Amino acid sequence: MKLTIKLAALAMFALLQQNQAQGLKKEQQTTSENQVNTNDIKWTSSRADGHAPIGLMGDHVHKKGEWMFSYRYMSMDMDGNLKGADEISNSDVYGEPYMVAPQNMKMKMHMIGTMYAPSDKLTLLVMTHILQNDMELLNGSMPMMAGVSFDTSSEGLGDTKIGGLYQLFNKNRRSMHLNFGLSIPTGSLNERGVTPMSRMNNPDGDIRLGYNMQLGSGTWDVQAGTTYLKQYQSSSFGAQASYLYRLNENSEGYTLGNKFNATFWTAYAFSKTVSGSLRLDFQNIERLDGKDKTFMSPYMAPVFDNANSGRKQLDLLLGVNFGIFEGVLNGLRLEIEAGLPVYQKVTGIQMKNTFAFTAGIQYAIGH
């Protein structure tokens, strides 16, 4: 199955790159015939593939005085557990030894963002989100509770990001800009829930939930990166790389891992208003440093053990963009993107990611 997905991805990339090459050849022929200086042709966002897939942020700049408002709904499904790159069973988890094994988890995110360009070179942004996490776990060896499943959940405001994009150049339908940002720790680190572990001493008691059920990092984080874009007559591609660095230890005694992200996408405009995209996204998240000082024994469940943190993952995603470029709704975009991992390797024991989905709406005014 994984081999089939990889072969299909390579075939689609090859097809889209062929379309881009043909578009470039036609463009060059037209330029030669009309004696037009291609350096005067700029990359533009006023076309269906003028924005990156909706799952990617900070992909484009705006002209002076422009505003853009956006809303994204993102969800990620997890099912089963991995040790390294291998799937493991519940009995394998219990043999580590942990008393409880995670079964499945769904993470939902509502993300709201605003962008404003005080100049043609600089675009400012602010973004915040609301998280909802739901996890099902199965008791393995707890006395009188073996084979009993239970749920935990958390919901609330996550961390808030402020930042900017600085354009380096825009000519010959090529554009490049720098990405920079600061993450403000507005998300909670004290999400709690009632579990069989908490009921052992108090039927109505609760405990702090695992690391991946918390809503924020608890630290001030800086992010820097760069984005490159190229357009042809009816197709385009882009690449972005970024690094997120955690500046300090949070109030609970730990620091989430730093994260490197690299993504590449290619898109084809089927018409002026509709385009499709194919994207590869790679993440390398380092291991958590320190440990939550309030946790009970980490052997209760993998989600309480700081040894189970850090992962490398490569995702393949397909997207569709729909844009309106005239009339009263000029500047409105509706977009979706969905995909699945083609490779993932975790440190320790962690849940296996199975599916990711993003849908969003963007509205730019002042252009």
Sequence and secondary structure as in RCSB ss.txt:
>XXXX:A:sequence
MKLTIKLAALAMFALLQQNQAQGLKKEQQTTSENQVNTNDIKWTSSRADGHAPIGLMGDHVHKKGEWMFSYRYMS
MDMDGNLKGADEISNSDVYGEPYMVAPQNMKMKMHMIGTMYAPSDKLTLLVMTHILQNDMELLNGSMPMMAGVSF
DTSSEGLGDTKIGGLYQLFNKNRRSMHLNFGLSIPTGSLNERGVTPMSRMNNPDGDIRLGYNMQLGSGTWDVQAG
TTYLKQYQSSSFGAQASYLYRLNENSEGYTLGNKFNATFWTAYAFSKTVSGSLRLDFQNIERLDGKDKTFMSPYM
APVFDNANSGRKQLDLLLGVNFGIFEGVLNGLRLEIEAGLPVYQKVTGIQMKNTFAFTAGIQYAIGH
>XXXX:A:secstr
 HHHHHHHHHHHHHHHHHHHHHHHHHHHHHHHHHT  GGG    SSSTTSS  TT  S     TT EEEEEEEEE
EEEEEEEETTEEE HHHHHTTT SEEEEEEEEEEEEEEEEE SSSSEEEEEEEEEEEEEEEEEESSSTTTTT EE
EEEEEEE  EEEEEEEEEEEETTEEEEEEEEEEE  S S  EE  HHHHTT TT  EE  GGGSS  SS EEEEE
EEEEEE SSEEEEEEEEEEEE S  TTSEE   EEEEEEEEEEESSSSEEEEEEEEEEEE   EE  TT   GGG
 GGG TTS  EEEEEEEEEEEEE  SSTTTTEEEEEEEEEEEEEEESSEEEEEEEEEEEEEEEEE  
